[in-house]
């Protein structure tokens, strides 16, 4: 796990620990491999049970991987952020055994919202999907937020 060098107080480590408790992401076998302020990378390898009827990775799987990276990036400041909108454009189909890497980067940030660009690629850098996510920033700490009642 690469954590930023500017994590002297362990805040990103606490954020990462909470992100790892995401049961849906774990179910999909996604891993967050890098997190910095406003940036995150998540990976998974396409397994047989992740294929659709055309024998390629299900679009929902690709969307979910991108969403995991987006959630990690927009909560990396330890301020609870939730999605307002998320748009995805699929570019290439992928088959079983393909390792996918989703990278989410903050494009702009205001007082209450932040815009993120998420790109999903294969290991050989083929673009699989391009996404845009808009996050709404709440006034609570991400690592202290224990459920929907905090939202």
N, CA, C and O atoms as a GROMACS GRO file, in nm:
protein
  604
    1UNK      N    1   0.084  -0.118   0.000
    1UNK     CA    2   0.000   0.000   0.000
    1UNK      C    3   0.088   0.123   0.000
    1UNK      O    4   0.174   0.138   0.087
    2UNK      N    5   0.068   0.210  -0.095
    2UNK     CA    6   0.138   0.338  -0.099
    2UNK      C    7   0.053   0.444  -0.032
    2UNK      O    8  -0.054   0.479  -0.081
    3UNK      N    9   0.100   0.495   0.079
    3UNK     CA   10   0.036   0.610   0.140
    3UNK      C   11   0.123   0.730   0.113
    3UNK      O   12   0.245   0.717   0.098
    4UNK      N   13   0.062   0.845   0.107
    4UNK     CA   14   0.138   0.965   0.081
    4UNK      C   15   0.239   0.991   0.192
    4UNK      O   16   0.215   0.955   0.308
    5UNK      N   17   0.349   1.052   0.158
    5UNK     CA   18   0.452   1.086   0.257
    5UNK      C   19   0.402   1.192   0.355
    5UNK      O   20   0.461   1.210   0.462
    6UNK      N   21   0.297   1.262   0.321
    6UNK     CA   22   0.245   1.368   0.407
    6UNK      C   23   0.141   1.316   0.506
    6UNK      O   24   0.055   1.392   0.550
    7UNK      N   25   0.147   1.190   0.541
    7UNK     CA   26   0.050   1.130   0.633
    7UNK      C   27   0.111   1.114   0.772
    7UNK      O   28   0.099   1.009   0.834
    8UNK      N   29   0.176   1.218   0.819
    8UNK     CA   30   0.247   1.213   0.946
    8UNK      C   31   0.157   1.176   1.063
    8UNK      O   32   0.200   1.105   1.154
    9UNK      N   33   0.033   1.223   1.062
    9UNK     CA   34  -0.056   1.193   1.176
    9UNK      C   35  -0.140   1.066   1.154
    9UNK      O   36  -0.226   1.035   1.237
   10UNK      N   37  -0.116   0.994   1.047
   10UNK     CA   38  -0.186   0.867   1.022
   10UNK      C   39  -0.329   0.882   0.975
   10UNK      O   40  -0.405   0.784   0.977
   11UNK      N   41  -0.368   1.002   0.933
   11UNK     CA   42  -0.507   1.024   0.892
   11UNK      C   43  -0.545   0.940   0.770
   11UNK      O   44  -0.653   0.881   0.767
   12UNK      N   45  -0.458   0.934   0.671
   12UNK     CA   46  -0.489   0.852   0.552
   12UNK      C   47  -0.496   0.705   0.588
   12UNK      O   48  -0.576   0.631   0.531
   13UNK      N   49  -0.415   0.662   0.681
   13UNK     CA   50  -0.420   0.522   0.726
   13UNK      C   51  -0.555   0.492   0.790
   13UNK      O   52  -0.609   0.384   0.770
   14UNK      N   53  -0.610   0.585   0.867
   14UNK     CA   54  -0.743   0.568   0.928
   14UNK      C   55  -0.852   0.567   0.820
   14UNK      O   56  -0.946   0.488   0.827
   15UNK      N   57  -0.839   0.655   0.721
   15UNK     CA   58  -0.934   0.658   0.610
   15UNK      C   59  -0.931   0.524   0.537
   15UNK      O   60  -1.035   0.465   0.508
   16UNK      N   61  -0.811   0.475   0.508
   16UNK     CA   62  -0.796   0.348   0.436
   16UNK      C   63  -0.857   0.233   0.516
   16UNK      O   64  -0.922   0.145   0.460
   17UNK      N   65  -0.836   0.233   0.646
   17UNK     CA   66  -0.892   0.127   0.730
   17UNK      C   67  -1.044   0.126   0.718
   17UNK      O   68  -1.104   0.019   0.706
   18UNK      N   69  -1.107   0.243   0.721
   18UNK     CA   70  -1.253   0.248   0.709
   18UNK      C   71  -1.297   0.203   0.569
   18UNK      O   72  -1.395   0.131   0.555
   19UNK      N   73  -1.224   0.246   0.466
   19UNK     CA   74  -1.259   0.206   0.330
   19UNK      C   75  -1.252   0.054   0.314
   19UNK      O   76  -1.332  -0.004   0.240
   20UNK      N   77  -1.158  -0.009   0.382
   20UNK     CA   78  -1.143  -0.155   0.373
   20UNK      C   79  -1.261  -0.229   0.437
   20UNK      O   80  -1.277  -0.349   0.415
   21UNK      N   81  -1.342  -0.158   0.514
   21UNK     CA   82  -1.459  -0.223   0.577
   21UNK      C   83  -1.579  -0.226   0.482
   21UNK      O   84  -1.685  -0.275   0.521
   22UNK      N   85  -1.565  -0.176   0.361
   22UNK     CA   86  -1.673  -0.174   0.261
   22UNK      C   87  -1.700  -0.318   0.216
   22UNK      O   88  -1.619  -0.377   0.144
   23UNK      N   89  -1.812  -0.374   0.259
   23UNK     CA   90  -1.842  -0.514   0.230
   23UNK      C   91  -1.867  -0.540   0.082
   23UNK      O   92  -1.830  -0.646   0.030
   24UNK      N   93  -1.929  -0.444   0.014
   24UNK     CA   94  -1.955  -0.463  -0.129
   24UNK      C   95  -1.824  -0.465  -0.208
   24UNK      O   96  -1.805  -0.550  -0.295
   25UNK      N   97  -1.735  -0.374  -0.177
   25UNK     CA   98  -1.605  -0.371  -0.245
   25UNK      C   99  -1.528  -0.501  -0.218
   25UNK      O  100  -1.464  -0.555  -0.308
   26UNK      N  101  -1.536  -0.550  -0.096
   26UNK     CA  102  -1.470  -0.677  -0.063
   26UNK      C  103  -1.533  -0.793  -0.139
   26UNK      O  104  -1.462  -0.881  -0.188
   27UNK      N  105  -1.666  -0.792  -0.150
   27UNK     CA  106  -1.737  -0.895  -0.225
   27UNK      C  107  -1.689  -0.899  -0.370
   27UNK      O  108  -1.677  -1.007  -0.429
   28UNK      N  109  -1.662  -0.782  -0.426
   28UNK     CA  110  -1.615  -0.772  -0.565
   28UNK      C  111  -1.465  -0.798  -0.579
   28UNK      O  112  -1.412  -0.798  -0.690
   29UNK      N  113  -1.399  -0.821  -0.466
   29UNK     CA  114  -1.255  -0.848  -0.464
   29UNK      C  115  -1.172  -0.730  -0.513
   29UNK      O  116  -1.068  -0.748  -0.577
   30UNK      N  117  -1.219  -0.609  -0.484
   30UNK     CA  118  -1.142  -0.490  -0.518
   30UNK      C  119  -1.044  -0.459  -0.406
   30UNK      O  120  -1.070  -0.489  -0.289
   31UNK      N  121  -0.933  -0.398  -0.444
   31UNK     CA  122  -0.833  -0.354  -0.346
   31UNK      C  123  -0.794  -0.211  -0.379
   31UNK      O  124  -0.773  -0.176  -0.495
   32UNK      N  125  -0.784  -0.129  -0.277
   32UNK     CA  126  -0.731   0.006  -0.294
   32UNK      C  127  -0.580  -0.007  -0.283
   32UNK      O  128  -0.529  -0.047  -0.178
   33UNK      N  129  -0.509   0.028  -0.388
   33UNK     CA  130  -0.364   0.010  -0.391
   33UNK      C  131  -0.286   0.138  -0.370
   33UNK      O  132  -0.166   0.135  -0.346
   34UNK      N  133  -0.356   0.251  -0.379
   34UNK     CA  134  -0.289   0.379  -0.356
   34UNK      C  135  -0.392   0.481  -0.314
   34UNK      O  136  -0.503   0.486  -0.368
   35UNK      N  137  -0.355   0.563  -0.216
   35UNK     CA  138  -0.443   0.672  -0.175
   35UNK      C  139  -0.359   0.791  -0.133
   35UNK      O  140  -0.262   0.779  -0.058
   36UNK      N  141  -0.398   0.905  -0.183
   36UNK     CA  142  -0.338   1.034  -0.148
   36UNK      C  143  -0.452   1.133  -0.137
   36UNK      O  144  -0.566   1.098  -0.169
   37UNK      N  145  -0.426   1.252  -0.093
   37UNK     CA  146  -0.531   1.354  -0.084
   37UNK      C  147  -0.583   1.381  -0.226
   37UNK      O  148  -0.509   1.427  -0.313
   38UNK      N  149  -0.712   1.352  -0.249
   38UNK     CA  150  -0.774   1.378  -0.378
   38UNK      C  151  -0.740   1.279  -0.487
   38UNK      O  152  -0.766   1.305  -0.605
   39UNK      N  153  -0.683   1.165  -0.451
   39UNK     CA  154  -0.643   1.064  -0.551
   39UNK      C  155  -0.653   0.925  -0.489
   39UNK      O  156  -0.621   0.906  -0.372
   40UNK      N  157  -0.698   0.829  -0.568
   40UNK     CA  158  -0.696   0.689  -0.525
   40UNK      C  159  -0.690   0.598  -0.646
   40UNK      O  160  -0.732   0.633  -0.756
   41UNK      N  161  -0.637   0.480  -0.622
   41UNK     CA  162  -0.627   0.376  -0.724
   41UNK      C  163  -0.685   0.248  -0.665
   41UNK      O  164  -0.653   0.212  -0.552
   42UNK      N  165  -0.771   0.181  -0.741
   42UNK     CA  166  -0.831   0.055  -0.699
   42UNK      C  167  -0.815  -0.046  -0.812
   42UNK      O  168  -0.816  -0.009  -0.930
   43UNK      N  169  -0.799  -0.173  -0.776
   43UNK     CA  170  -0.778  -0.278  -0.877
   43UNK      C  171  -0.866  -0.399  -0.848
   43UNK      O  172  -0.911  -0.422  -0.736
   44UNK      N  173  -0.890  -0.475  -0.953
   44UNK     CA  174  -0.952  -0.607  -0.942
   44UNK      C  175  -0.915  -0.688  -1.066
   44UNK      O  176  -0.876  -0.632  -1.168
   45UNK      N  177  -0.929  -0.818  -1.055
   45UNK     CA  178  -0.908  -0.907  -1.169
   45UNK      C  179  -1.042  -0.971  -1.204
   45UNK      O  180  -1.110  -1.025  -1.118
   46UNK      N  181  -1.078  -0.964  -1.331
   46UNK     CA  182  -1.207  -1.015  -1.377
   46UNK      C  183  -1.209  -1.167  -1.365
   46UNK      O  184  -1.127  -1.237  -1.424
   47UNK      N  185  -1.305  -1.217  -1.287
   47UNK     CA  186  -1.324  -1.360  -1.269
   47UNK      C  187  -1.446  -1.406  -1.349
   47UNK      O  188  -1.524  -1.325  -1.398
   48UNK      N  189  -1.461  -1.537  -1.360
   48UNK     CA  190  -1.570  -1.593  -1.441
   48UNK      C  191  -1.707  -1.546  -1.395
   48UNK      O  192  -1.793  -1.517  -1.478
   49UNK      N  193  -1.730  -1.537  -1.264
   49UNK     CA  194  -1.861  -1.497  -1.213
   49UNK      C  195  -1.889  -1.348  -1.233
   49UNK      O  196  -1.997  -1.300  -1.197
   50UNK      N  197  -1.794  -1.273  -1.289
   50UNK     CA  198  -1.810  -1.129  -1.314
   50UNK      C  199  -1.844  -1.100  -1.460
   50UNK      O  200  -1.855  -0.984  -1.500
   51UNK      N  201  -1.862  -1.205  -1.540
   51UNK     CA  202  -1.892  -1.190  -1.682
   51UNK      C  203  -2.042  -1.177  -1.706
   51UNK      O  204  -2.123  -1.229  -1.629
   52UNK      N  205  -2.077  -1.107  -1.813
   52UNK     CA  206  -2.218  -1.099  -1.852
   52UNK      C  207  -2.248  -1.208  -1.955
   52UNK      O  208  -2.165  -1.296  -1.977
   53UNK      N  209  -2.364  -1.203  -2.015
   53UNK     CA  210  -2.405  -1.305  -2.112
   53UNK      C  211  -2.324  -1.303  -2.241
   53UNK      O  212  -2.329  -1.399  -2.318
   54UNK      N  213  -2.250  -1.196  -2.266
   54UNK     CA  214  -2.161  -1.190  -2.383
   54UNK      C  215  -2.019  -1.236  -2.350
   54UNK      O  216  -1.929  -1.226  -2.433
   55UNK      N  217  -2.000  -1.286  -2.228
   55UNK     CA  218  -1.871  -1.338  -2.182
   55UNK      C  219  -1.762  -1.230  -2.171
   55UNK      O  220  -1.644  -1.258  -2.190
   56UNK      N  221  -1.804  -1.107  -2.140
   56UNK     CA  222  -1.711  -0.997  -2.109
   56UNK      C  223  -1.750  -0.942  -1.973
   56UNK      O  224  -1.860  -0.968  -1.923
   57UNK      N  225  -1.661  -0.865  -1.913
   57UNK     CA  226  -1.688  -0.810  -1.780
   57UNK      C  227  -1.818  -0.732  -1.780
   57UNK      O  228  -1.843  -0.651  -1.870
   58UNK      N  229  -1.899  -0.756  -1.681
   58UNK     CA  230  -2.028  -0.687  -1.667
   58UNK      C  231  -2.003  -0.538  -1.647
   58UNK      O  232  -1.913  -0.499  -1.574
   59UNK      N  233  -2.084  -0.454  -1.713
   59UNK     CA  234  -2.070  -0.310  -1.699
   59UNK      C  235  -2.084  -0.263  -1.555
   59UNK      O  236  -2.018  -0.168  -1.514
   60UNK      N  237  -2.170  -0.329  -1.480
   60UNK     CA  238  -2.188  -0.295  -1.339
   60UNK      C  239  -2.062  -0.319  -1.257
   60UNK      O  240  -2.036  -0.247  -1.161
   61UNK      N  241  -1.984  -0.419  -1.296
   61UNK     CA  242  -1.857  -0.446  -1.228
   61UNK      C  243  -1.759  -0.331  -1.252
   61UNK      O  244  -1.695  -0.283  -1.159
   62UNK      N  245  -1.749  -0.289  -1.377
   62UNK     CA  246  -1.658  -0.179  -1.412
   62UNK      C  247  -1.701  -0.051  -1.342
   62UNK      O  248  -1.618   0.023  -1.289
   63UNK      N  249  -1.832  -0.024  -1.341
   63UNK     CA  250  -1.887   0.091  -1.271
   63UNK      C  251  -1.852   0.084  -1.123
   63UNK      O  252  -1.808   0.184  -1.065
   64UNK      N  253  -1.870  -0.032  -1.063
   64UNK     CA  254  -1.842  -0.048  -0.920
   64UNK      C  255  -1.696  -0.027  -0.887
   64UNK      O  256  -1.664   0.036  -0.786
   65UNK      N  257  -1.606  -0.078  -0.971
   65UNK     CA  258  -1.463  -0.055  -0.948
   65UNK      C  259  -1.431   0.094  -0.954
   65UNK      O  260  -1.358   0.146  -0.869
   66UNK      N  261  -1.485   0.162  -1.054
   66UNK     CA  262  -1.463   0.307  -1.065
   66UNK      C  263  -1.518   0.380  -0.943
   66UNK      O  264  -1.457   0.474  -0.893
   67UNK      N  265  -1.633   0.335  -0.895
   67UNK     CA  266  -1.696   0.397  -0.779
   67UNK      C  267  -1.613   0.377  -0.652
   67UNK      O  268  -1.608   0.466  -0.567
   68UNK      N  269  -1.549   0.263  -0.637
   68UNK     CA  270  -1.462   0.239  -0.522
   68UNK      C  271  -1.345   0.338  -0.522
   68UNK      O  272  -1.313   0.396  -0.419
   69UNK      N  273  -1.283   0.356  -0.638
   69UNK     CA  274  -1.173   0.453  -0.649
   69UNK      C  275  -1.222   0.594  -0.621
   69UNK      O  276  -1.155   0.670  -0.551
   70UNK      N  277  -1.339   0.629  -0.675
   70UNK     CA  278  -1.399   0.760  -0.653
   70UNK      C  279  -1.426   0.783  -0.504
   70UNK      O  280  -1.391   0.889  -0.451
   71UNK      N  281  -1.487   0.686  -0.438
   71UNK     CA  282  -1.518   0.699  -0.295
   71UNK      C  283  -1.391   0.718  -0.213
   71UNK      O  284  -1.388   0.799  -0.121
   72UNK      N  285  -1.287   0.644  -0.247
   72UNK     CA  286  -1.161   0.656  -0.173
   72UNK      C  287  -1.100   0.794  -0.194
   72UNK      O  288  -1.053   0.857  -0.099
   73UNK      N  289  -1.100   0.841  -0.318
   73UNK     CA  290  -1.039   0.971  -0.347
   73UNK      C  291  -1.115   1.086  -0.281
   73UNK      O  292  -1.054   1.175  -0.223
   74UNK      N  293  -1.248   1.083  -0.290
   74UNK     CA  294  -1.323   1.198  -0.238
   74UNK      C  295  -1.337   1.196  -0.086
   74UNK      O  296  -1.373   1.298  -0.028
   75UNK      N  297  -1.309   1.084  -0.022
   75UNK     CA  298  -1.307   1.079   0.125
   75UNK      C  299  -1.166   1.085   0.182
   75UNK      O  300  -1.147   1.076   0.303
   76UNK      N  301  -1.067   1.100   0.095
   76UNK     CA  302  -0.926   1.099   0.138
   76UNK      C  303  -0.886   1.219   0.223
   76UNK      O  304  -0.779   1.219   0.284
   77UNK      N  305  -0.971   1.319   0.227
   77UNK     CA  306  -0.943   1.437   0.311
   77UNK      C  307  -0.999   1.418   0.452
   77UNK      O  308  -0.992   1.509   0.534
   78UNK      N  309  -1.056   1.301   0.479
   78UNK     CA  310  -1.121   1.267   0.605
   78UNK      C  311  -1.240   1.359   0.634
   78UNK      O  312  -1.272   1.387   0.750
   79UNK      N  313  -1.304   1.404   0.528
   79UNK     CA  314  -1.431   1.475   0.537
   79UNK      C  315  -1.530   1.389   0.460
   79UNK      O  316  -1.508   1.358   0.343
   80UNK      N  317  -1.639   1.352   0.523
   80UNK     CA  318  -1.736   1.264   0.459
   80UNK      C  319  -1.785   1.326   0.329
   80UNK      O  320  -1.830   1.440   0.326
   81UNK      N  321  -1.777   1.248   0.221
   81UNK     CA  322  -1.824   1.291   0.090
   81UNK      C  323  -1.911   1.180   0.032
   81UNK      O  324  -1.878   1.062   0.043
   82UNK      N  325  -2.020   1.219  -0.028
   82UNK     CA  326  -2.112   1.123  -0.090
   82UNK      C  327  -2.135   1.163  -0.235
   82UNK      O  328  -2.122   1.280  -0.272
   83UNK      N  329  -2.170   1.066  -0.316
   83UNK     CA  330  -2.190   1.092  -0.459
   83UNK      C  331  -2.321   1.166  -0.484
   83UNK      O  332  -2.426   1.128  -0.433
   84UNK      N  333  -2.312   1.272  -0.564
   84UNK     CA  334  -2.432   1.340  -0.615
   84UNK      C  335  -2.467   1.287  -0.753
   84UNK      O  336  -2.584   1.269  -0.786
   85UNK      N  337  -2.363   1.262  -0.833
   85UNK     CA  338  -2.384   1.206  -0.966
   85UNK      C  339  -2.258   1.132  -1.008
   85UNK      O  340  -2.148   1.158  -0.960
   86UNK      N  341  -2.278   1.038  -1.100
   86UNK     CA  342  -2.166   0.960  -1.152
   86UNK      C  343  -2.202   0.920  -1.294
   86UNK      O  344  -2.307   0.860  -1.319
   87UNK      N  345  -2.115   0.955  -1.386
   87UNK     CA  346  -2.139   0.925  -1.528
   87UNK      C  347  -2.025   0.838  -1.579
   87UNK      O  348  -1.909   0.864  -1.549
   88UNK      N  349  -2.059   0.737  -1.655
   88UNK     CA  350  -1.957   0.647  -1.709
   88UNK      C  351  -1.976   0.629  -1.860
   88UNK      O  352  -2.089   0.619  -1.908
   89UNK      N  353  -1.866   0.626  -1.931
   89UNK     CA  354  -1.864   0.595  -2.074
   89UNK      C  355  -1.775   0.473  -2.092
   89UNK      O  356  -1.656   0.477  -2.061
   90UNK      N  357  -1.833   0.366  -2.141
   90UNK     CA  358  -1.757   0.242  -2.164
   90UNK      C  359  -1.686   0.251  -2.299
   90UNK      O  360  -1.745   0.293  -2.398
   91UNK      N  361  -1.558   0.212  -2.301
   91UNK     CA  362  -1.478   0.225  -2.423
   91UNK      C  363  -1.440   0.089  -2.483
   91UNK      O  364  -1.444   0.074  -2.605
   92UNK      N  365  -1.402  -0.008  -2.401
   92UNK     CA  366  -1.356  -0.138  -2.450
   92UNK      C  367  -1.409  -0.250  -2.362
   92UNK      O  368  -1.414  -0.234  -2.240
   93UNK      N  369  -1.449  -0.363  -2.421
   93UNK     CA  370  -1.487  -0.478  -2.339
   93UNK      C  371  -1.360  -0.547  -2.287
   93UNK      O  372  -1.254  -0.539  -2.348
   94UNK      N  373  -1.375  -0.616  -2.175
   94UNK     CA  374  -1.262  -0.692  -2.121
   94UNK      C  375  -1.308  -0.832  -2.086
   94UNK      O  376  -1.424  -0.855  -2.054
   95UNK      N  377  -1.215  -0.925  -2.092
   95UNK     CA  378  -1.247  -1.066  -2.072
   95UNK      C  379  -1.193  -1.117  -1.938
   95UNK      O  380  -1.124  -1.046  -1.865
   96UNK      N  381  -1.226  -1.241  -1.910
   96UNK     CA  382  -1.185  -1.307  -1.787
   96UNK      C  383  -1.032  -1.302  -1.773
   96UNK      O  384  -0.959  -1.315  -1.872
   97UNK      N  385  -0.986  -1.282  -1.652
   97UNK     CA  386  -0.843  -1.278  -1.624
   97UNK      C  387  -0.779  -1.141  -1.640
   97UNK      O  388  -0.663  -1.123  -1.605
   98UNK      N  389  -0.853  -1.046  -1.694
   98UNK     CA  390  -0.798  -0.911  -1.715
   98UNK      C  391  -0.792  -0.837  -1.581
   98UNK      O  392  -0.890  -0.835  -1.506
   99UNK      N  393  -0.679  -0.779  -1.553
   99UNK     CA  394  -0.664  -0.697  -1.432
   99UNK      C  395  -0.702  -0.554  -1.469
   99UNK      O  396  -0.648  -0.496  -1.563
  100UNK      N  397  -0.796  -0.498  -1.394
  100UNK     CA  398  -0.843  -0.362  -1.417
  100UNK      C  399  -0.790  -0.269  -1.308
  100UNK      O  400  -0.784  -0.306  -1.191
  101UNK      N  401  -0.753  -0.149  -1.350
  101UNK     CA  402  -0.702  -0.047  -1.258
  101UNK      C  403  -0.786   0.078  -1.277
  101UNK      O  404  -0.794   0.132  -1.388
  102UNK      N  405  -0.847   0.125  -1.170
  102UNK     CA  406  -0.926   0.249  -1.173
  102UNK      C  407  -0.850   0.356  -1.096
  102UNK      O  408  -0.809   0.335  -0.981
  103UNK      N  409  -0.831   0.471  -1.160
  103UNK     CA  410  -0.765   0.584  -1.094
  103UNK      C  411  -0.861   0.701  -1.089
  103UNK      O  412  -0.917   0.742  -1.191
  104UNK      N  413  -0.880   0.755  -0.969
  104UNK     CA  414  -0.969   0.870  -0.949
  104UNK      C  415  -0.885   0.988  -0.905
  104UNK      O  416  -0.804   0.977  -0.813
  105UNK      N  417  -0.904   1.103  -0.972
  105UNK     CA  418  -0.829   1.225  -0.941
  105UNK      C  419  -0.924   1.342  -0.928
  105UNK      O  420  -1.016   1.358  -1.008
  106UNK      N  421  -0.900   1.424  -0.827
  106UNK     CA  422  -0.981   1.544  -0.809
  106UNK      C  423  -0.948   1.644  -0.918
  106UNK      O  424  -0.831   1.678  -0.939
  107UNK      N  425  -1.051   1.692  -0.986
  107UNK     CA  426  -1.035   1.791  -1.092
  107UNK      C  427  -1.057   1.932  -1.038
  107UNK      O  428  -0.986   2.025  -1.076
  108UNK      N  429  -1.156   1.947  -0.950
  108UNK     CA  430  -1.183   2.077  -0.889
  108UNK      C  431  -1.259   2.053  -0.760
  108UNK      O  432  -1.325   1.950  -0.742
  109UNK      N  433  -1.249   2.151  -0.669
  109UNK     CA  434  -1.314   2.137  -0.540
  109UNK      C  435  -1.361   2.274  -0.491
  109UNK      O  436  -1.288   2.372  -0.498
  110UNK      N  437  -1.483   2.276  -0.441
  110UNK     CA  438  -1.538   2.398  -0.382
  110UNK      C  439  -1.573   2.372  -0.237
  110UNK      O  440  -1.528   2.274  -0.178
  111UNK      N  441  -1.652   2.460  -0.181
  111UNK     CA  442  -1.688   2.448  -0.040
  111UNK      C  443  -1.773   2.324  -0.012
  111UNK      O  444  -1.754   2.258   0.090
  112UNK      N  445  -1.866   2.292  -0.103
  112UNK     CA  446  -1.957   2.180  -0.077
  112UNK      C  447  -1.950   2.067  -0.179
  112UNK      O  448  -2.001   1.958  -0.153
  113UNK      N  449  -1.890   2.090  -0.294
  113UNK     CA  450  -1.882   1.985  -0.395
  113UNK      C  451  -1.741   1.973  -0.449
  113UNK      O  452  -1.660   2.065  -0.440
  114UNK      N  453  -1.714   1.856  -0.506
  114UNK     CA  454  -1.585   1.832  -0.570
  114UNK      C  455  -1.609   1.742  -0.692
  114UNK      O  456  -1.691   1.650  -0.687
  115UNK      N  457  -1.537   1.770  -0.799
  115UNK     CA  458  -1.549   1.695  -0.924
  115UNK      C  459  -1.427   1.605  -0.941
  115UNK      O  460  -1.314   1.648  -0.923
  116UNK      N  461  -1.453   1.479  -0.978
  116UNK     CA  462  -1.346   1.380  -0.995
  116UNK      C  463  -1.354   1.317  -1.132
  116UNK      O  464  -1.462   1.295  -1.186
  117UNK      N  465  -1.237   1.289  -1.189
  117UNK     CA  466  -1.226   1.214  -1.313
  117UNK      C  467  -1.174   1.076  -1.276
  117UNK      O  468  -1.076   1.063  -1.202
  118UNK      N  469  -1.238   0.974  -1.328
  118UNK     CA  470  -1.199   0.837  -1.300
  118UNK      C  471  -1.176   0.768  -1.434
  118UNK      O  472  -1.262   0.771  -1.522
  119UNK      N  473  -1.060   0.704  -1.446
  119UNK     CA  474  -1.028   0.629  -1.568
  119UNK      C  475  -1.000   0.485  -1.528
  119UNK      O  476  -0.920   0.458  -1.438
  120UNK      N  477  -1.066   0.392  -1.597
  120UNK     CA  478  -1.044   0.249  -1.575
  120UNK      C  479  -0.965   0.198  -1.694
  120UNK      O  480  -1.004   0.216  -1.810
  121UNK      N  481  -0.852   0.133  -1.663
  121UNK     CA  482  -0.763   0.080  -1.767
  121UNK      C  483  -0.729  -0.066  -1.740
  121UNK      O  484  -0.747  -0.117  -1.629
  122UNK      N  485  -0.679  -0.131  -1.843
  122UNK     CA  486  -0.620  -0.263  -1.827
  122UNK      C  487  -0.472  -0.243  -1.790
  122UNK      O  488  -0.420  -0.132  -1.797
  123UNK      N  489  -0.407  -0.352  -1.751
  123UNK     CA  490  -0.264  -0.343  -1.719
  123UNK      C  491  -0.180  -0.290  -1.834
  123UNK      O  492  -0.079  -0.223  -1.813
  124UNK      N  493  -0.224  -0.318  -1.958
  124UNK     CA  494  -0.148  -0.269  -2.074
  124UNK      C  495  -0.196  -0.132  -2.120
  124UNK      O  496  -0.172  -0.091  -2.234
  125UNK      N  497  -0.264  -0.061  -2.031
  125UNK     CA  498  -0.304   0.080  -2.049
  125UNK      C  499  -0.416   0.104  -2.149
  125UNK      O  500  -0.437   0.218  -2.190
  126UNK      N  501  -0.489   0.000  -2.188
  126UNK     CA  502  -0.608   0.022  -2.271
  126UNK      C  503  -0.716   0.085  -2.185
  126UNK      O  504  -0.743   0.038  -2.075
  127UNK      N  505  -0.777   0.190  -2.234
  127UNK     CA  506  -0.884   0.256  -2.159
  127UNK      C  507  -1.012   0.175  -2.175
  127UNK      O  508  -1.059   0.150  -2.286
  128UNK      N  509  -1.068   0.134  -2.062
  128UNK     CA  510  -1.190   0.054  -2.058
  128UNK      C  511  -1.311   0.144  -2.035
  128UNK      O  512  -1.417   0.123  -2.095
  129UNK      N  513  -1.295   0.246  -1.949
  129UNK     CA  514  -1.406   0.337  -1.920
  129UNK      C  515  -1.351   0.471  -1.870
  129UNK      O  516  -1.244   0.478  -1.809
  130UNK      N  517  -1.426   0.575  -1.900
  130UNK     CA  518  -1.394   0.710  -1.852
  130UNK      C  519  -1.517   0.758  -1.775
  130UNK      O  520  -1.629   0.748  -1.824
  131UNK      N  521  -1.494   0.810  -1.656
  131UNK     CA  522  -1.604   0.848  -1.568
  131UNK      C  523  -1.584   0.987  -1.511
  131UNK      O  524  -1.473   1.040  -1.506
  132UNK      N  525  -1.695   1.044  -1.467
  132UNK     CA  526  -1.692   1.171  -1.396
  132UNK      C  527  -1.786   1.157  -1.277
  132UNK      O  528  -1.901   1.117  -1.292
  133UNK      N  529  -1.734   1.191  -1.158
  133UNK     CA  530  -1.814   1.182  -1.038
  133UNK      C  531  -1.819   1.316  -0.967
  133UNK      O  532  -1.717   1.385  -0.956
  134UNK      N  533  -1.936   1.353  -0.920
  134UNK     CA  534  -1.953   1.476  -0.843
  134UNK      C  535  -1.985   1.436  -0.700
  134UNK      O  536  -2.082   1.365  -0.674
  135UNK      N  537  -1.902   1.482  -0.606
  135UNK     CA  538  -1.920   1.449  -0.465
  135UNK      C  539  -1.972   1.570  -0.388
  135UNK      O  540  -1.938   1.684  -0.417
  136UNK      N  541  -2.056   1.541  -0.290
  136UNK     CA  542  -2.105   1.643  -0.198
  136UNK      C  543  -2.032   1.624  -0.066
  136UNK      O  544  -2.032   1.514  -0.010
  137UNK      N  545  -1.972   1.730  -0.015
  137UNK     CA  546  -1.893   1.724   0.108
  137UNK      C  547  -1.980   1.762   0.228
  137UNK      O  548  -2.037   1.871   0.234
  138UNK      N  549  -1.987   1.670   0.322
  138UNK     CA  550  -2.061   1.693   0.446
  138UNK      C  551  -1.968   1.756   0.550
  138UNK      O  552  -1.847   1.764   0.531
  139UNK      N  553  -2.027   1.799   0.659
  139UNK     CA  554  -1.948   1.862   0.764
  139UNK      C  555  -1.909   1.762   0.873
  139UNK      O  556  -1.897   1.800   0.990
  140UNK      N  557  -1.887   1.637   0.836
  140UNK     CA  558  -1.848   1.536   0.934
  140UNK      C  559  -1.717   1.470   0.893
  140UNK      O  560  -1.679   1.469   0.776
  141UNK      N  561  -1.651   1.416   0.992
  141UNK     CA  562  -1.527   1.342   0.968
  141UNK      C  563  -1.560   1.204   0.913
  141UNK      O  564  -1.647   1.136   0.967
  142UNK      N  565  -1.494   1.163   0.808
  142UNK     CA  566  -1.519   1.034   0.745
  142UNK      C  567  -1.491   0.919   0.841
  142UNK      O  568  -1.570   0.825   0.849
  143UNK      N  569  -1.382   0.926   0.913
  143UNK     CA  570  -1.344   0.815   1.000
  143UNK      C  571  -1.430   0.808   1.126
  143UNK      O  572  -1.428   0.707   1.197
  144UNK      N  573  -1.505   0.914   1.154
  144UNK     CA  574  -1.593   0.911   1.273
  144UNK      C  575  -1.739   0.892   1.234
  144UNK      O  576  -1.824   0.877   1.322
  145UNK      N  577  -1.770   0.892   1.105
  145UNK     CA  578  -1.906   0.874   1.056
  145UNK      C  579  -1.937   0.725   1.058
  145UNK      O  580  -1.875   0.648   0.985
  146UNK      N  581  -2.034   0.685   1.140
  146UNK     CA  582  -2.062   0.542   1.154
  146UNK      C  583  -2.193   0.496   1.093
  146UNK      O  584  -2.244   0.391   1.130
  147UNK      N  585  -2.248   0.571   1.001
  147UNK     CA  586  -2.369   0.522   0.937
  147UNK      C  587  -2.449   0.629   0.871
  147UNK      O  588  -2.414   0.747   0.876
  148UNK      N  589  -2.561   0.588   0.807
  148UNK     CA  590  -2.642   0.683   0.730
  148UNK      C  591  -2.702   0.794   0.816
  148UNK      O  592  -2.733   0.902   0.765
  149UNK      N  593  -2.719   0.768   0.946
  149UNK     CA  594  -2.776   0.874   1.030
  149UNK      C  595  -2.683   0.995   1.038
  149UNK      O  596  -2.729   1.106   1.066
  150UNK      N  597  -2.554   0.976   1.014
  150UNK     CA  598  -2.458   1.087   1.016
  150UNK      C  599  -2.470   1.170   0.888
  150UNK      O  600  -2.422   1.284   0.884
  151UNK      N  601  -2.532   1.114   0.786
  151UNK     CA  602  -2.548   1.185   0.659
  151UNK      C  603  -2.676   1.260   0.664
  151UNK      O  604  -2.711   1.328   0.568
   0.00000   0.00000   0.00000
